[in-house]
């Protein structure tokens, strides 16, 4: 309850400035939603053990409890994350906005306390999200709004498992638990691409270890396949965004620029129809091929798939022992901020490289 009172106190502290600042109103709304979520939580162990709990919910709660235990064994800071459950009463928790000029893969960023500057903004109020998106559309920006089923307060609050995050896919549910708990264990200021890609790596690799520890080789293999696809997608987005960078560097008139984007869309469809795209094991290449070029959407999905091969090489460097890899990575990232994170990781994995990436 102490955290709940702290959240309320935070709102009171902001109340004086509420009418004067959009940022304060935004933070206040987030505080109100967090308080409401905290007030509605119930112990997840109760759900996992109560025979009156619907079978599907009880099974998912039990999986989360077991995944939390495994996270601690790996050395992740599970804290109080997902020790409780909260039904938010709606299908979509929040909408996440990303925006970028059409002529540049340049994300609009927002600055927040603790986490630093980040290239997206989440809205609990869907109308506010649509209004913010409309403002960027009016400036001829590429805009993307996507639903998000979960979020992390980096251990500042007792993050409950939310009803919007529940899925009958055991691998995805376990990976979500490890992903969000991973943020408690390591967060680099002003390095969202590093943070999300690290958590993506930890999510699926920890899920593999978790299901192997339970003797479930089928689900462990599915986690391996999901991690394989994440790396394939990372390579695909590298190629796609490299072509877009080259196009935008030409500084063409808008009509020619849009024609260039259409040509790259065709390259994307051809690539995803080739053996490269067909190597995906769990993701539909045809669904990806149907998407139009949208800088904001690409920047959003790329956040979770940046340098994944580097994390894979780092894990191999650490003997494929995820616990040792986590400990080494946390030590390696001491006092690191922003783009230094990937530079330091690359220099550690490939020290023989002739080109040293500065910290």
Order of alpha helices (4+ residues) and beta strands (2+ residues): alpha-alpha-beta-alpha-alpha-beta-beta-beta-beta-beta-alpha-beta-beta-alpha-alpha-alpha-alpha-alpha-alpha-alpha-alpha-alpha-alpha
